[in-house]
């Protein structure tokens, strides 16, 4: 299994819709059949498909329209969906009353919060909302929504605050998610150990990657993070998991 297949298998939301998505789905199936992303695509569509796709906005495309965008969105959709869905539930957690409101509390009386504090707050807000019954979907990583939020929101937030390009954001997200999956591969998706540890360490390492830090710094970030936080026993999923999430991102 290559990296693209691994990401597409692991970073899955719960639902999707309409004619543009039918074309995107066909494109996504082509990746599954080929075993890799195609370098070019030709779509043979009925007049009705062309008519209905031509002028509608493609979901999660930044307002783009048309056949080409619909097809391309089906080839590598997972990272953009992770950005869209996880950012949305984080914003919901910030705006409303969920769980312990850790995200809101972290930013209380902070007129100019640091990038580090924003990363922790936005990840915590998303987890609070999710663990308190919010109906918004989350793009998971290693079978876990909290891990998906923990690895993605620091990267997304840092990219916004540091003015990074979309390509740089995608690369950092791919790195962070793959690192989470690699760390978790030794203990499995469900184990006696807290999975947020892996995602937190990977998220912070991916932020270092996003900033352009050296390989040595990234490796040291992983080593220091695991040395401080690995081995925490999971006593079951619950609303207080957000406290552990916040602790992971401190390191």
Buried (B, 14 or more C-beta within 10 A) or exposed (E): EEEBBBBBEBBBBEEBEBBBBBBBBBBBEBBEEEEEBEEEBEBEBEEEBBEBBEEEEBBBBEEEBBBBBBBBBBBBBBBBBBBBBBBBBBBBBBEBEBBBBBBBBBBEEEEEBEBBBBBBBBBBBBBBBBBBEBEBBBBBBBBBBBBBBBBBBBBBBBBBBBEBEEEBBBBBBBBBBBBBBEBBEEBEBEEEBBBBBBBBBBBBBBBBBBBEBEEEEBEBBBEBBBEEBBEBEBEEEEBBBBBBBBBBBEB
